[in-house]
Amino acid sequence: MTHRIVLDLKSKIKENLDHFDTEVAEVCYAIIDYVSVGPTKKSHLSFLDLYRVSPKVDEEIFYDAVFYLTRKNI
């Protein structure tokens, strides 16, 4: 991903922090960072890949973050 897209995504998450847990935002940031570095080398992503790079949180928080990142407007 280009640097601008990463900044826009993180900014959108920061704006919506009052709507969800801070830990969800931290997981979102970690996933965005992971996906944005060398995206052409990652032809396939699994939940396990994303879980490994996320901060250690409850599974529900992780799933909430992934769900948020897969929303249509994101």
Secondary structure, DSSP 8 states (H G I E B T S, - for coil): --HHHHHHHHHHHHHTGGGS-HHHHHHHHHHHHHHHSSGGG-S---HHHHHHHS-S--HHHHHHHHHHHTSTT-
